[in-house]
Amino acid sequence: MKLPTMLTQLLLSSSSSSPAEPSRTMDELQQRPVMGKVFTPTNYTVVRGFFLQDEPSFNSTTFDLLHSSFGLLSNSTSRWHSFRSSIDLLNSQANKHTTYKVLYVARHGEGWHNRAEEKYGTEEWNRRWSRLEGDGEMVWGPDPLLTPLGEQQARAVNEAWKEEIKDGVPLPMSLYSSPLSRSARTLEITWEDILIEPRGVRPLVREHLRETIGLHTCDKRSPKSVFAERFPSYKFEVPFSEHDQLWSPNFQESSIQQALRTQQVLNHLFATDPSPYISLTAHGGTIASLFRVVGHQPQEVKPGGFVPIVLKAVDYKSAESELLGGGASREAGPVPTALVGRRGEL
């Protein structure tokens, strides 16, 4: 596979990096990177040539994320050191209107709503069951937790990160989460014994990282106080309301409206956080929306999976993103007759 010229030069310039030795500590492997600039971007571009997920030939159905260096195209023993050097070089040589970040964009593990959709099929789920809170056997709303499988998926990602750490994978310096519990728990399992407990990294909850707003009860968040009790190591953006002021049982935001709020999340992130490596843990709809905003090719991210993206941001007035504002929200009919369901242990 022929790499873009700029990327080829970057990899050649960093090829002298020695492979990581198993005896080296995580702190030694995670040397201080070149920090990015902070500004509100006018345009985002995916930098291709680093990860398989950026390639037109990528097939998400056959891809094994956890046993292929997360899709990194290089398979050399010094692959992560070369990658890190390339990102450092991009940021050190960027002009004042340009910065680069690596986003690790994760989808939560399987939740009870996913199990319910699988049980009833997507058509019936969207038509009826998604607007209820349960069926007498399962409870999926509001704000369902992970299933046992979902927890296993997150632990598998945690173990994969530990393996890649041995070879020097750059870890995120900031952790951001959707306000929905399934995403927060996925993030917690993934990073608790890597960054949260040993390094004191506190994840930040961002309201606009949530799933498509409206109609589906699984996408209504818990009160802030409930979330804080459930995840005491997390902090909240300011302001953050106690109760969910965005969700409606009768309206659902359009894909254009969702893309607009996703763009606002990215704009705020680039304007306030100079970290070149960032983790976002969210939802399938959020990730699809982010792909649209940055021009990443559409693809499925399976529950518990994630996609690494090297993102270039500029604030040139002449480089403007697609106009995303507007678009009518979806209006639904009356909520289906609720079933009397038992609330079991989730």
N, C-alpha and C positions, 0 to 999 in steps of 0.2 A: 504494500500500500504506500503510495507516494504522499508524503506529508507536505503541508503548505510550506513555502519557502521560509517564512519567518520562523515557524516552529522548528524546521530542520536546523536552522542556524542556532536557535536557542538550545536544542538538544545537543548539538555538537559542542557548543561552548560549555556545557555542563557535564560532558561525558567523562571528565576526569574524576568525578566524584567516586569515592570508594564505596563498595557495598557495606551495608550495615553489619556489624559484628553482633552475634547473639548476646555477648556479654555486656553490651552497652545498655545503659539505663534509658528509660523513656525520655527523661529530661535531656539526655545527651542527643537522642535522636530528634527531638523537637526543638531544634535551634531557632532562635528568634528570626522571624521572617521580615522582609521589607514590608512595612505597613502601607496601606493604600491611602489615597486622598479622600477627603470628605466633601461632597457637594451633591446637589440635587440633579441627577442625570436628566438629559433630554432624550437619550436613546440608549438601548442595550443591544449588544451583539454577542452571540455565542461564538467563542473561539474554538474552532474545530481543529482536530488533529491530535488531541490528547486522549479522548475517550471514545470507545466503540459506540456508545449510545448516541453520539453525534453523527455517525456515518449513515448515509442513505440505505446501506445494506443491512442495518441493524434489525434483528428479529427478537423482540422481547419475549416471545413464547418459548424460545429454545435457549435463552441466555441464562447462564448460571452466575448471578451477581457475586455470590459469596466465595466462589472458588476461581475467580479470574481477575484478581486485583481490582475489583469494582469496575472493570471495563477499561482500565488503563491500557493503551495500545502497546506500550513498551513492555517487554517481558524480561528485560535484563535484571540482574541482581541489584543494580543500582537505580532501578526504575523510579522509585519515589524520590530519591535524592536528585535525580535529573529533573523530575517534574517540579520539585520545590525550587530548584535553581532557575528553572524556566519562568515560574511565576514571579520570583524575586526580580529577575531581569526585566520582565515585562513592566513591573511597577517602578523599578528604578529608572527605566528609560522613558517612561510615559511622560508626556507634557502635562501642564497644569490642568488641562481640560479632560484628562483621561485617567482612568484607574481600572484595575482588574481585581476580581474576587473569584474564589472557588466556592460555590454553593453545594453543599451536600443536602439535597432536597429529598426528605424521607416521607413515606406514607405510613400511617399507623398500621399495626398488625390487625388481624381479623377481629372485628367487634361483633356484638350480638345482632346488630342490624345487618351485617354482611351475611351472617348465618341465616337470618330470616329471608333475605332476598334470594339466597341460594335455595331455600326451602320452597318458596312460592313462585320463583321466576321473576325476572325483571319487570315484565309487563304488569303482572298482578301486584307486585311490590309497589310500583309507581302509582298504579290505579287506586289501590285500596290500603294495603297493609302498612305502607310507609307513613300514613297519616294517623295510624293508631299507635299505642304504646306497647302493645304485646298481643299475644294470641292465646293466653292461658297456659302456655308451656314456656315461652321465652318472653323476656321483657327487654325492649330495645329503645325505649325512649321515656323521658328525655335523657340525653347524654349517656349512652351505654358505655360500659367498660369493655375491656378486651375479653375474648373467650380464652380458654386454656391454650388453644392453638395460636391465638394472637400473641400471647405471652411467650410461647415457644419461638415464634417467628422473630420477636424482638431479641430474645436471648441468642438466637443464631447469628443475628447481625452483630451483637455485642462480641461474640466469640470471633467473628470474622475480622472485626476491627483489631482485636488483640493480636491476631495473626499478622495483619498488615503492619501493625506498629513495629514488629520485629524488623521489618524492612524499611522503616522510616516514613510511613505514610504521614502526611501533615494532618494533624488533628484540628478540628474546629476550635477557634478561640472564643466564639460566641455561640450560644444555643438559644434558639427561638422556637416557641411552641404555639400551636393553636390553643384556644381556650377550652377545647373539648377534651374530656378526660382520656379518651382512647389515644389521642396523640400525645398527651402529656405522659401517660404511662409508658407508651412506646419509647419516648425520649428517655424517660427515667431508667428503664431497663437497659437501653443501649449504652448510656453514658454514666450510670451511677458509680461504678467501680473503676472508671477510666478518668472521668473529669469532675463529676459532681462531688463525690466524697473525697478523693485524694487531693484534688486541686481547688476545691471550693468554688467551682464554676456554678453560678446560679442561673438556671434557664429563665428567660424572659417570656411572659405570655403576651402575645399580640392578638388583639381582637380580630383583626382583619385577615389572619391566617386561617380562619375557620372555614368549614365546608360551605357549599352553596346554601344561602340563607333562605329559610322559609319552607313551609308545607311539611317536610319530613320531621317527625318528632325526634328522631335520632340526632338531628342537627341543632336542636335547642340546647344551649349550654346550661350547666348548673350555676347556682348563685356563686358569686366570688368567694364568700365565706366557706362554702362547701368545698370548692376547689382548693382553697388555701389550707384547709384542714387535711384534705386528701394528699396534697403535694406541698409540704411545708418548706421545701428548699426553693420553691419557685418565687419569682417576683413578677409584679404586674406593671405594664405600661401605665402611664398617667395621662389622662384619667382612665379609670376602668370601673364601670358601674357594677353594683351588687347584683342586679338582676339583668337578664337578657333583654335588651331594649330593641334588638334588631329582628329577632325571629317572629314570624307571623304564621298562624295556621291556615291563612287564606291566600297568601301571596308568596311567590318565590322569585328571587332576583334573576334577571336574564344573564346569559353568558357574557354579554358586553358589560353589564354592571359589575359582575364578579371580576372580570379582567381589570376594570378600573380600580377596584379596591386592592387587587393584587399588585397593580402598578404602584399604588400609593404606599404599600408595604415596602416594596423595593426602593422607591424613592427615599423614604424615611430611613431605611437601613443604610443606604449609601451616603446619606447626608449626615449620619450621626455615628456610624461605626466604621473605624478605619481597618478593622480586622480583615486580612486577606482570605481567611478560611472561616466559613460560617455554616452552621447546621440549621436547617429549617425542618420541623416535623409537623406535617399537616395531613392533607386528605387528597384522594384521587381527583376530585373536582378542583381543588386549589392548585394542584400540580399541573393539571391540564390548562388551567387559566394562566399559570406562570409561563408555561411553554409558549402560549400565544403572545404574551407580553414581550418575551425576550427573543422570539423567533426560533425557538427550539423545535425540531421536528416532533410531531405528535407521536406518542407511544404510551403503552400501558405500563404503569408502575404497579406491580402486584402488592397486595397487603403485606406490610413488613419490609418492603423493598425501598430502595432509594436510587436516585440518579445524581451523579456528580456533574456539575456544569461549570466550565470556565467562562466567566462573563466579563465582557468589556463594557464599560459605561463611559459615556462622554457627556459634556454639558454644552456642546456647541449649539447655538440657536438654530443653525442651519441643518442640524441633524435631529429631527423630531420623530418620536415614535408614532405609530398608528393612533389616530384619534379614537379613544375607547369609550368616551362618555356617551350617555344616552342608552336607549333600548328599554322597551316596556317590560315590566316584571310580569311573571306568569300568574294569572288569577285562576284559582281552582274553585270547584263547587263546594257544597257543604262537606264537612268532615264525615266520613262514613260512620255508621252506628258503631260505637265502641263495644268491644267485647269485655266482659268481666274477666280479668286475668289475674293470676296470683303473682306477686312480686317475690321471686325466689332469690337465692344468693347468686350474685353475678361474679 
